[in-house]
Amino acid sequence: MTSTAKRKAELEARRDFLQRRIAGIGAELDSHDAKDWEEMATEREGDEVLEDLGQSAQTELRMIEAALVRIEEGEYGYCVTCGEKISEERLDLIPATPFCAEHAL
C-alpha cells in the first residue's frame, strides 16, 4: 500500500514537471518569427500541436491540484461520488483520480 505522503510527493513532482512543460510550450509559441508564408503555415501547424499539448497538460494540472487539496482535507483516495475507497491499483494508474472505477464512466 502506497502512503499518502508518497502519493503527494509523486503528484507534486508531476505538477512541477507540467508547470515547466507549459512554460516551455508558451515560450515556443512566442518564439516564432517566420517571414514567408510557407514557413508561417508550417509553424502554425506545429503551434496547433503545441496548443493541444498545453491544454492537455493544463487539464492534468487541474486534476493534480484538486487531488492535492483532497490530500490536505483527508479525502484523498475516496470516490467523490460514492465515498468508497478507490482501489490501490486504480490510484497507481491514475493518482489524481477523484473517482472509483464504477463512477469513472
HELIX and SHEET records of a PDB file:
HELIX    1   1 THR A    4  ASP A   30  1                                  27    
HELIX    2   2 TRP A   37  GLU A   72  1                                  36    
HELIX    3   3 GLU A   88  LEU A   93  1                                   6    
END                                                                             
